[in-house]
Amino acid sequence: MITLNTHPEDLDIREALNQVGPQRREAALRYVRESDRKLSLAVFLLLMEALEKEYGITEPPVFAFEPHGKPYLRDYPHIHFNLSHCSRAALCVVGERPVGCDIETVGRTLDMDLCNHCCSPAEREAILASPRPEEAFCTLWTRKEAFLKWSGVGLTDRLPDLLSSPEALAVHFDSVVSPDGSFVYTICKG
């Protein structure tokens, strides 16, 4: 199940703090900026919504963490989920098998230094040939990030060739560009 909030800026922080458990409340309140608090709460509320719709779970979930930092539901380790947010939206994916997701705001200009650092020559060529290179880069980046989150490994120095690895070729990616083109998200499933 995919849940998406395209207006996290409208979130009422007080109301949201009353809906989440102490673990997320403390995490959200550590943020200094209001916008970061809203995103932290918005993505958690999406998880709560998905857990209630899919599994009938109404209590705020408690996270535990795998060795590389990937969170899982302490009381429901058989339920897989992943969370992501950007300045424009919050995203949650829940499923019976491992999942990864990433969402990014599409920039106004392409950062070639970043592109050169994390993309293979073939990927850079495809990005530069695209009519919307910023969108093409974001799509590629969200695929890499969703894969890394799916795998639970975290960031790696293999970024340029990550998507051509046997592991990445064995999973399925769904990438979506928002109707207004302001953000891109990708879901990775094994």
C-alpha positions in Angstrom: 0.0 0.0 0.0 1.3 3.5 -0.9 0.1 6.5 1.0 1.1 10.0 0.0 0.6 13.5 1.5 1.1 16.2 -1.0 0.4 19.1 1.5 2.5 18.4 4.6 2.7 22.1 5.2 -1.0 22.1 6.1 -0.4 19.7 9.0 -1.5 20.9 12.5 1.5 20.1 14.6 -0.3 20.1 18.0 -3.0 17.8 16.7 -0.4 15.4 15.1 1.6 15.3 18.3 -1.5 14.0 20.1 -2.0 11.2 17.5 1.5 9.8 17.5 3.3 7.8 20.2 6.1 9.1 22.4 8.9 7.8 20.2 7.8 9.8 17.2 6.7 12.8 19.3 10.3 13.0 20.7 11.8 12.6 17.3 9.6 15.3 15.8 10.3 17.8 18.6 14.1 17.4 18.1 13.7 19.3 14.8 14.2 23.1 15.1 12.4 24.1 12.0 8.6 23.8 11.9 8.6 22.5 8.3 10.9 19.6 9.4 8.6 18.8 12.4 5.6 18.7 10.0 7.4 16.4 7.6 8.4 14.0 10.4 4.9 13.9 11.7 3.2 13.7 8.3 5.2 10.6 7.2 4.5 8.9 10.5 0.8 9.6 10.2 0.8 8.0 6.7 2.3 4.9 8.3 -0.4 4.9 10.9 -3.0 5.3 8.2 -1.6 2.4 6.1 -1.3 0.1 9.1 -4.9 0.7 10.1 -6.3 0.2 6.6 -4.2 -2.9 5.8 -3.9 -4.6 9.2 -6.4 -3.0 11.6 -3.5 -1.7 13.8 -4.7 1.4 15.5 -1.9 2.0 18.1 1.1 4.1 17.1 3.8 1.7 16.1 7.2 1.5 17.8 10.3 1.3 15.8 13.3 -1.0 16.3 16.4 -0.8 14.1 18.4 -3.3 12.1 22.3 -3.2 12.3 22.6 -0.6 9.4 19.8 1.5 10.8 16.8 0.4 8.8 13.7 0.7 11.0 11.2 -2.1 11.5 8.0 -2.4 13.5 9.0 -3.8 16.9 5.7 -5.5 17.5 5.0 -6.5 13.9 8.3 -7.5 12.3 6.5 -9.4 9.5 5.1 -6.1 8.2 7.6 -4.2 6.0 7.5 -0.4 5.5 9.6 2.5 4.3 9.2 6.2 4.7 10.5 9.2 2.8 9.8 12.9 2.5 10.9 16.0 0.6 9.9 19.6 0.9 6.8 19.0 -1.2 5.4 15.7 0.0 5.6 12.7 2.4 5.5 9.1 1.3 4.9 5.7 3.0 4.9 2.2 1.6 3.8 -0.8 3.5 3.8 -4.4 2.3 4.3 -8.1 3.1 7.8 -8.2 1.6 10.7 -5.8 1.9 10.1 -2.4 0.3 12.1 0.8 -0.2 11.0 4.2 -1.3 12.4 7.7 -1.9 10.8 11.0 -2.9 12.7 14.0 -4.0 11.9 17.6 -5.1 12.8 18.2 -8.7 15.4 20.9 -8.8 15.4 23.9 -11.1 18.9 23.1 -12.4 20.9 20.0 -12.7 23.9 19.7 -10.3 26.5 18.3 -12.6 29.0 17.7 -9.8 26.5 15.5 -8.1 25.5 13.8 -11.3 29.1 13.0 -12.1 29.6 11.6 -8.6 26.7 9.2 -8.5 25.8 8.4 -12.1 27.5 6.1 -14.6 28.6 7.5 -18.0 25.5 5.9 -19.6 23.2 7.3 -17.0 24.7 10.8 -17.4 24.3 10.5 -21.2 20.6 9.6 -20.7 20.0 12.4 -18.3 21.6 15.0 -20.5 19.6 13.7 -23.5 16.3 14.0 -21.6 14.0 17.0 -22.4 13.8 17.4 -18.6 17.3 16.5 -17.2 16.5 17.6 -13.7 13.5 15.2 -13.6 15.5 12.4 -15.2 18.2 12.8 -12.6 15.6 12.8 -9.8 14.1 9.7 -11.2 17.4 7.9 -11.3 18.4 9.2 -7.9 15.1 8.0 -6.3 15.6 4.6 -7.8 19.1 4.3 -6.3 17.9 5.5 -2.9 14.8 3.3 -2.9 17.0 0.3 -3.7 19.5 1.1 -0.9 16.6 1.5 1.5 15.0 -1.8 0.3 18.3 -3.6 0.8 18.8 -2.1 4.2 22.5 -1.5 3.4 22.5 2.3 3.4 24.7 4.5 1.4 27.5 3.0 -0.6 30.4 4.1 -2.8 29.0 2.0 -5.6 26.5 4.6 -6.6 27.5 5.0 -10.2 26.9 1.3 -11.1 24.4 0.5 -8.4 21.4 -0.1 -10.7 23.4 -2.4 -12.9 24.2 -4.8 -10.0 22.6 -8.3 -10.1 20.7 -7.4 -6.9 19.2 -4.2 -8.5 18.4 -6.0 -11.7 16.3 -8.6 -9.7 14.0 -6.1 -8.1 11.1 -4.0 -9.5 11.0 -0.2 -9.6 7.9 2.0 -10.0 8.8 5.7 -10.5 6.1 8.4 -10.5 6.4 12.1 -11.4 3.9 14.3 -9.7 1.3 15.9 -12.1 2.9 19.3 -11.7 6.4 17.9 -12.1 7.6 19.2 -8.7 8.6 15.9 -7.2 9.4 12.3 -8.2 9.1 9.2 -6.1 10.2 5.6 -6.6 9.0 2.4 -4.9 11.4 -0.6 -4.9 10.0 -4.1 -4.3 11.8 -7.5 -4.3 
